[in-house]
Amino acid sequence: AAASDMSAEDRNEMIAGMVSGLAERLEAEGGKPEEWLRLIRAYSVLGEKDKAHAAYRQAAKAYEGEPDVLTKIREAVGEFGLETN
């Protein structure tokens, strides 16, 4: 609700801070596949394709021993319009 009272610039700054915080936490502590997908989606929506691809690579590495999870991540990333190669 508070975000609706913000200027577009302030709102974008707040969103960028939230995305940055999520990225830092996932890099430091890891996370669930859904959290990685949230980060990848956020970067995609923000138009930061390089960061989205980097986050995908980190998620893929974190779950390289879990093929079912990797498949889920790849499928979702493809739905975001990103390449998974």
Sequence and secondary structure as in RCSB ss.txt:
>XXXX:A:sequence
AAASDMSAEDRNEMIAGMVSGLAERLEAEGGKPEEWLRLIRAYSVLGEKDKAHAAYRQAAKAYEGEPDVLTKIRE
AVGEFGLETN
>XXXX:A:secstr
 GGGGS HHHHHHHHHHHHHHHHHHHHHH   HHHHHHHHHHHHHTT HHHHHHHHHHHHHHTTT HHHHHHHHH
HHHHTT    
